């Protein structure tokens, strides 16, 4: 009896091991069929404005790079062996999402004054789990405009907040805000001096609405500080003359602004044709009556 129980136990053990191995292999096979999501996370800071993460999810499927829409991304702040979940966001149809912070005080830096935020995707039936960590220090840009010898200049200073130190040898872009693409002014590369400052002349004759220009000073895609942008509005541009005829009675105007000649002459022709038809019908009736 004991021998029978022993063989029964051995048989069940082998059966359990076999089923467990089959299940593991099945899970591995399902995982292997899934595509890998590539996450991209960029940190942006607008002085006196938004602080946010620009997120993008892509994948390579059947040899083609595609955007991954409608997946949930979790943002976690990591510091000193601790993790604090910040929130979740969902990618749009283009595989992009924007997570806005109320302020940088929502995050805690590590002992090196570096902020670490991990963006993670838990995976689903089509894609494997993925994560991406973005690390950055807090920096600020102060910008102002001054005039010297009848020439207008923009001055900007770059500083690291945690150490209160000026940052030299950093490239700043100076540009005028436009609807589609900013207009670069000054040299292609403006490097900060030992005082963390650049000075760039503002060209004359740049058109702006009511003569106002929105000038941007940008530290772009820095490995240490992300993207930091400061903006100044100043009446230094050439006023734009509105030459639009959209609200006038032109061929390309909206329906309620149709040119008068298009309203009068076609209607006269229509009424004339209908008048002729009515006149002919009346004459036919008269002819018919005279014959009877």
C-alpha positions as CSV (number, residue, x, y, z in Angstrom):
1,X,0.0,0.0,0.0
2,X,2.8,2.4,0.9
3,X,4.6,1.5,-2.4
4,X,1.4,2.4,-4.4
5,X,1.0,5.7,-2.6
6,X,4.7,6.5,-3.3
7,X,4.3,5.8,-7.0
8,X,1.0,7.8,-7.0
9,X,2.8,10.8,-5.5
10,X,5.7,10.5,-7.9
11,X,3.3,10.4,-10.9
12,X,1.4,13.5,-9.6
13,X,4.7,15.3,-9.1
14,X,5.8,14.6,-12.7
15,X,2.4,15.6,-14.0
16,X,2.5,18.9,-12.2
17,X,6.0,19.6,-13.4
18,X,5.0,18.8,-16.9
19,X,1.9,21.1,-16.9
20,X,3.8,23.9,-15.2
21,X,6.6,23.7,-17.8
22,X,4.0,23.7,-20.6
23,X,2.3,26.8,-19.1
24,X,5.6,28.6,-18.8
25,X,6.6,27.8,-22.4
26,X,3.1,29.0,-23.5
27,X,3.5,32.3,-21.7
28,X,7.0,32.8,-23.1
29,X,5.7,32.1,-26.6
30,X,2.9,34.6,-26.1
31,X,5.4,37.1,-24.8
32,X,7.7,36.5,-27.7
33,X,4.9,37.3,-30.2
34,X,4.3,40.7,-28.6
35,X,5.9,43.8,-30.1
36,X,8.2,46.1,-28.1
37,X,7.1,49.6,-27.2
38,X,9.7,52.3,-27.4
39,X,9.0,55.2,-25.0
40,X,10.4,58.7,-25.4
41,X,10.1,61.3,-22.6
42,X,11.3,64.9,-22.8
43,X,11.2,67.4,-19.9
44,X,10.0,71.0,-20.7
45,X,10.0,74.0,-18.4
46,X,8.5,77.3,-19.5
47,X,9.5,80.2,-17.2
48,X,6.4,81.6,-15.5
49,X,4.4,79.0,-17.4
50,X,3.9,75.2,-17.8
51,X,6.2,72.4,-16.6
52,X,5.5,69.2,-18.4
53,X,6.7,65.9,-19.9
54,X,6.3,65.3,-23.6
55,X,5.7,61.6,-24.1
56,X,5.8,59.5,-27.3
57,X,5.1,55.8,-27.7
58,X,6.2,54.0,-30.9
59,X,6.8,50.4,-32.0
60,X,8.2,48.5,-34.9
61,X,5.6,46.1,-36.3
62,X,6.2,44.1,-39.5
63,X,9.3,46.1,-40.3
64,X,7.5,49.4,-40.0
65,X,7.6,52.1,-37.3
66,X,4.2,53.0,-36.0
67,X,2.7,55.2,-33.3
68,X,1.1,53.3,-30.4
69,X,-2.2,55.0,-29.5
70,X,-4.5,54.6,-26.5
71,X,-2.1,53.0,-24.0
72,X,-1.8,54.0,-20.4
73,X,1.5,55.4,-19.2
74,X,2.4,55.7,-15.5
75,X,4.8,58.4,-14.2
76,X,6.8,57.7,-11.1
77,X,9.2,59.9,-9.2
78,X,12.2,58.0,-7.9
79,X,14.5,59.4,-5.2
80,X,16.7,57.9,-2.5
81,X,15.4,54.3,-3.0
82,X,11.8,55.5,-2.9
83,X,9.1,55.6,-5.5
84,X,6.1,57.9,-5.6
85,X,3.5,57.6,-8.4
86,X,2.7,60.9,-9.9
87,X,-0.2,59.9,-12.1
88,X,-1.2,58.3,-15.4
89,X,-1.8,59.6,-18.9
90,X,-3.1,58.0,-22.1
91,X,-1.5,58.4,-25.6
92,X,-3.6,60.0,-28.3
93,X,-4.1,58.6,-31.9
94,X,-0.6,59.9,-32.8
95,X,1.0,58.0,-29.9
96,X,1.7,61.2,-28.0
97,X,0.7,62.5,-24.6
98,X,1.5,65.5,-22.4
99,X,1.7,65.3,-18.6
100,X,1.6,68.7,-16.9
101,X,3.0,69.3,-13.4
102,X,1.3,72.0,-11.3
103,X,4.8,72.9,-10.1
104,X,8.2,71.3,-9.7
105,X,7.5,71.0,-6.0
106,X,5.5,67.8,-6.9
107,X,8.8,66.1,-7.5
108,X,11.6,65.3,-5.1
109,X,15.2,65.2,-6.2
110,X,17.7,62.6,-5.0
111,X,20.8,63.3,-2.9
112,X,22.6,64.8,-6.0
113,X,19.7,67.3,-6.6
114,X,18.7,65.3,-9.8
115,X,15.1,64.7,-10.5
116,X,14.3,61.2,-11.8
117,X,11.0,60.4,-13.4
118,X,10.2,57.0,-14.9
119,X,7.5,56.5,-17.5
120,X,6.3,52.9,-17.6
121,X,3.8,50.9,-19.6
122,X,2.5,47.7,-18.0
123,X,1.9,45.9,-21.4
124,X,-1.2,44.4,-23.0
125,X,-2.2,41.6,-25.3
126,X,-0.3,43.3,-28.2
127,X,2.8,44.9,-26.7
128,X,5.4,44.1,-24.1
129,X,5.9,46.1,-20.9
130,X,8.3,49.0,-21.3
131,X,9.8,51.9,-19.3
132,X,11.9,55.0,-19.8
133,X,13.6,57.2,-17.2
134,X,14.3,60.9,-17.7
135,X,16.7,62.7,-15.3
136,X,17.3,66.4,-15.1
137,X,18.4,69.2,-12.8
138,X,16.4,72.4,-12.3
139,X,17.6,75.4,-14.3
140,X,16.2,78.9,-15.0
141,X,16.6,81.5,-17.7
142,X,16.1,85.2,-17.0
143,X,15.8,87.4,-20.1
144,X,15.4,91.1,-20.6
145,X,15.7,93.7,-23.4
146,X,17.8,96.8,-23.5
147,X,18.8,99.4,-26.0
148,X,22.3,100.7,-26.7
149,X,23.3,103.1,-29.5
150,X,19.8,102.8,-31.0
151,X,20.2,99.0,-31.3
152,X,17.9,96.7,-29.3
153,X,19.4,93.7,-27.6
154,X,18.1,90.7,-25.7
155,X,20.1,89.6,-22.7
156,X,19.6,86.2,-21.1
157,X,21.2,84.5,-18.1
158,X,21.2,80.7,-17.4
159,X,21.5,79.5,-13.9
160,X,21.2,76.2,-12.0
161,X,18.7,76.5,-9.2
162,X,20.0,73.9,-6.6
163,X,23.5,75.2,-6.5
164,X,22.6,78.9,-7.4
165,X,25.5,78.8,-9.9
166,X,25.7,80.5,-13.4
167,X,26.1,78.1,-16.3
168,X,28.8,78.9,-18.9
169,X,29.4,77.3,-22.3
170,X,25.8,76.4,-22.8
171,X,24.1,77.0,-26.1
172,X,20.9,79.1,-26.1
173,X,18.7,79.7,-29.1
174,X,17.1,83.2,-29.5
175,X,14.1,83.2,-31.7
176,X,10.9,85.1,-32.5
177,X,7.7,83.1,-32.0
178,X,5.8,82.3,-35.1
179,X,2.6,80.3,-35.8
180,X,4.4,77.3,-37.5
181,X,8.1,77.6,-37.0
182,X,10.1,80.2,-34.9
183,X,12.3,82.7,-36.6
184,X,15.9,82.4,-35.5
185,X,17.7,85.7,-34.7
186,X,21.4,86.3,-33.9
187,X,24.1,83.7,-34.5
188,X,23.3,80.0,-35.0
189,X,25.0,79.1,-31.7
190,X,24.9,81.5,-28.8
191,X,27.2,80.3,-26.0
192,X,26.9,81.6,-22.5
193,X,30.0,83.4,-21.1
194,X,31.6,82.9,-17.7
195,X,28.6,84.8,-16.2
196,X,26.1,82.5,-17.8
197,X,24.9,85.3,-20.1
198,X,24.4,85.9,-23.8
199,X,23.6,89.2,-25.6
200,X,22.0,89.1,-29.0
201,X,21.0,92.1,-31.2
202,X,17.4,92.2,-32.4
203,X,17.1,92.9,-36.1
204,X,14.9,95.8,-37.3
205,X,11.9,95.3,-39.5
206,X,10.7,91.9,-38.1
207,X,6.9,91.9,-38.7
208,X,4.6,91.4,-35.7
209,X,1.0,91.9,-34.9
210,X,0.5,95.5,-33.8
211,X,4.3,95.7,-33.8
212,X,4.7,93.3,-30.9
213,X,7.3,90.5,-30.9
214,X,7.4,87.5,-28.6
215,X,11.0,86.7,-28.2
216,X,12.0,83.2,-26.9
217,X,15.3,82.2,-25.3
218,X,15.6,78.4,-25.3
219,X,18.0,75.9,-23.8
220,X,17.0,73.0,-26.0
221,X,17.3,69.3,-25.3
222,X,20.0,69.6,-22.7
223,X,21.2,66.3,-21.3
224,X,21.4,67.8,-17.8
225,X,18.5,70.3,-17.7
226,X,16.0,69.2,-20.4
227,X,14.4,72.1,-22.4
228,X,14.0,75.4,-20.7
229,X,12.4,78.4,-22.3
230,X,11.9,82.1,-21.4
231,X,9.6,84.4,-23.3
232,X,9.5,88.2,-23.5
233,X,7.0,90.4,-25.3
234,X,8.2,93.7,-26.7
235,X,6.9,96.3,-29.2
236,X,10.0,96.1,-31.4
237,X,8.6,94.8,-34.6
238,X,7.1,96.3,-37.8
239,X,3.3,96.5,-37.5
240,X,1.6,94.1,-39.9
241,X,-0.8,95.8,-42.3
242,X,-3.9,93.8,-42.6
243,X,-4.5,93.5,-46.3
244,X,-7.1,90.8,-46.1
245,X,-10.3,91.3,-48.2
246,X,-12.0,88.4,-46.6
247,X,-14.8,90.6,-45.1
248,X,-15.3,92.5,-48.3
249,X,-17.6,91.6,-51.2
250,X,-15.1,89.6,-53.2
251,X,-15.2,86.4,-55.2
252,X,-13.4,84.5,-52.4
253,X,-15.5,86.0,-49.5
254,X,-18.0,84.0,-47.5
255,X,-21.6,83.6,-48.7
256,X,-23.0,86.5,-46.8
257,X,-20.4,88.7,-48.5
258,X,-21.2,87.7,-52.1
259,X,-20.4,90.6,-54.6
260,X,-23.5,92.5,-55.6
261,X,-23.2,92.0,-59.3
262,X,-23.3,88.2,-58.7
263,X,-26.6,88.7,-56.8
264,X,-28.2,91.2,-59.3
265,X,-27.3,89.9,-62.8
266,X,-28.0,86.2,-62.3
267,X,-31.3,87.0,-60.6
268,X,-32.3,89.3,-63.4
269,X,-31.5,86.6,-65.9
270,X,-33.6,84.1,-64.0
271,X,-36.6,86.4,-63.6
272,X,-36.3,87.3,-67.3
273,X,-36.4,83.6,-68.3
274,X,-39.3,82.9,-66.1
275,X,-41.1,86.0,-67.3
276,X,-40.6,84.9,-70.9
277,X,-42.0,81.4,-70.1
278,X,-45.1,82.9,-68.4
279,X,-45.6,85.2,-71.4
280,X,-45.4,82.3,-73.8
281,X,-47.9,80.3,-71.8
282,X,-50.4,83.2,-71.6
283,X,-50.1,83.6,-75.4
284,X,-50.7,79.9,-76.0
285,X,-53.9,80.1,-73.9
286,X,-55.1,83.1,-75.9
287,X,-54.4,81.3,-79.2
288,X,-56.3,78.3,-77.9
289,X,-59.3,80.4,-77.0
290,X,-59.4,82.2,-80.3
291,X,-59.5,78.9,-82.2
292,X,-62.4,77.6,-80.1
